[in-house]
Amino acid sequence: MPALWLEPLARLVDAGGIVLVGIAGVAVLLFSLALERILFLRLTYRHARRALIMRWTARTDHHSWSAHTLCEAWSGELIAQLRRPLPWLKLLVALCPLLGLLGTVTGMIAVFDSLALGDGGQARGMADGVARATLPTLAGMAVAVVGLLFVNRLEQIIRREDQRLHDRLARAVEASHA
């Protein structure tokens, strides 16, 4: 009775195979990284951007080659912090369809096993095998599509923030000289 709320999940794993647990684990990791990036962007990045602009405007030299190089290095470090988890996110997105394909293979093996046994429950065994073949594929693709949408949106935000950072640094210098 205490695990009554887990029963639908147990039936889903039973129907789709153990590969669904792996896909769920990858999905949790993927969406945890996504949530971490959203929180980083909303909280940490904004403060770091303000601190960088204040540090840049506090300098007396803004026009020499070394000043521009320093500005590029500082802004590059800040943008690199935004890009840090992108390779991991892309890896997890690419892993989801592969895990779905693994589920397809294990489901088809179950279908062939039921055919090889040749007992009276052949139709039921084939239906279970087909479910084990299709559910992980569907789950893997669904997680991959949502993850891919997030990765593309994050890349777009990073490009926009890179441009905004350079614009704000330039405006801060103009405002300090005016």
C-alpha positions in Angstrom: 0.0 0.0 0.0 2.8 2.6 0.7 4.2 2.2 -2.8 0.9 2.5 -4.5 2.0 5.6 -6.4 5.0 3.7 -7.8 2.8 1.0 -9.4 2.3 2.9 -12.7 6.0 3.4 -13.0 6.6 -0.3 -12.3 4.2 -1.3 -15.0 5.8 1.1 -17.5 9.3 -0.3 -16.8 7.8 -3.8 -17.0 6.3 -3.0 -20.4 9.2 -1.1 -21.8 12.1 -2.9 -20.2 15.0 -1.9 -18.0 16.3 0.4 -20.7 13.6 2.9 -19.7 15.3 3.2 -16.3 18.5 4.2 -18.1 16.7 6.7 -20.3 15.0 8.2 -17.1 18.4 8.5 -15.5 19.8 10.3 -18.5 16.7 12.5 -18.6 17.1 13.4 -14.9 20.7 14.3 -15.4 20.0 16.3 -18.6 17.2 18.3 -17.0 19.2 18.8 -13.8 22.0 20.4 -15.9 19.4 22.5 -17.7 18.0 23.7 -14.4 21.5 24.5 -13.2 22.2 26.6 -16.3 18.9 28.5 -15.9 19.8 29.3 -12.3 23.3 30.2 -13.2 22.1 32.5 -15.9 19.5 34.2 -13.6 21.6 34.5 -10.5 25.3 34.1 -10.8 25.9 35.4 -14.3 24.2 38.7 -13.9 26.2 39.5 -10.8 29.4 38.5 -12.5 28.5 40.6 -15.6 27.9 43.6 -13.4 31.2 43.1 -11.6 33.1 42.8 -14.9 31.6 46.0 -16.2 32.5 47.8 -12.9 36.0 46.4 -13.0 36.3 47.5 -16.7 35.0 51.1 -16.0 37.3 51.4 -13.0 40.4 51.1 -15.3 41.9 54.3 -16.5 43.1 52.8 -19.8 40.4 51.7 -22.2 41.9 52.4 -25.6 45.2 50.7 -25.8 45.8 47.3 -27.4 46.5 45.7 -24.0 43.3 47.1 -22.6 41.3 45.7 -25.5 43.0 42.3 -25.1 42.3 42.4 -21.3 38.7 43.2 -22.0 38.4 40.3 -24.5 40.0 37.9 -22.0 37.7 39.0 -19.2 34.6 38.7 -21.3 35.8 35.5 -22.8 36.2 33.9 -19.4 32.7 35.0 -18.4 31.1 33.6 -21.6 33.1 30.4 -21.2 31.4 29.9 -17.9 28.1 30.0 -19.7 29.4 27.5 -22.3 30.9 25.1 -19.7 28.2 22.4 -19.6 27.3 22.5 -23.3 29.4 19.5 -24.3 27.8 17.4 -21.5 24.3 18.5 -22.5 25.0 17.6 -26.2 26.4 14.3 -25.1 23.3 13.4 -23.1 21.0 14.5 -25.9 23.0 12.2 -28.3 22.9 9.4 -25.8 19.1 9.3 -25.5 18.3 8.0 -29.0 21.0 5.5 -28.7 19.5 4.2 -25.5 16.2 4.1 -27.3 17.8 2.0 -30.0 19.2 -0.3 -27.3 15.6 -0.7 -26.0 14.5 -1.5 -29.6 17.1 -4.3 -29.8 16.2 -5.8 -26.5 12.5 -5.7 -27.3 13.1 -7.4 -30.6 15.2 -10.1 -28.8 12.1 -10.6 -26.6 9.9 -11.0 -29.7 12.3 -13.6 -31.2 12.5 -15.4 -27.9 8.7 -15.7 -27.8 8.7 -17.0 -31.4 11.4 -19.5 -30.7 9.6 -20.9 -27.7 6.5 -21.5 -29.8 4.2 -22.0 -26.8 0.5 -21.1 -26.7 1.1 -17.5 -25.5 3.0 -16.6 -28.6 0.8 -13.6 -29.4 1.1 -12.2 -25.9 4.9 -12.7 -26.0 5.1 -10.9 -29.3 2.9 -8.0 -28.0 5.2 -7.6 -24.9 8.2 -7.7 -27.1 6.8 -5.0 -29.5 6.0 -2.8 -26.4 9.6 -3.3 -25.2 10.8 -2.3 -28.6 8.7 0.8 -29.1 8.5 2.4 -25.6 12.2 2.9 -25.1 12.5 4.3 -28.6 9.7 6.8 -28.0 11.1 7.8 -24.6 14.6 8.2 -25.9 13.5 10.4 -28.8 11.1 12.5 -26.7 13.9 13.2 -24.2 16.3 13.9 -27.0 14.0 16.4 -28.7 13.3 18.3 -25.5 17.0 18.3 -24.7 17.9 19.5 -28.2 15.4 22.3 -27.9 17.0 23.4 -24.6 20.6 23.1 -26.0 19.7 25.2 -29.1 18.0 27.9 -26.9 21.0 27.9 -24.5 23.3 28.5 -27.5 21.1 31.3 -28.7 21.1 32.9 -25.2 24.9 32.6 -25.0 25.4 34.3 -28.4 23.0 37.1 -27.3 24.7 37.5 -23.9 28.1 37.7 -25.6 26.9 40.5 -27.8 25.2 42.3 -24.9 28.3 42.0 -22.8 30.4 43.7 -25.4 27.8 46.4 -26.0 27.5 47.1 -22.3 31.3 47.3 -21.9 31.5 49.8 -24.7 28.6 51.9 -23.4 30.1 51.9 -19.9 33.3 53.3 -21.3 31.4 55.9 -23.2 29.4 56.9 -20.2 32.5 57.2 -18.0 34.2 59.5 -20.5 31.1 61.7 -21.0 
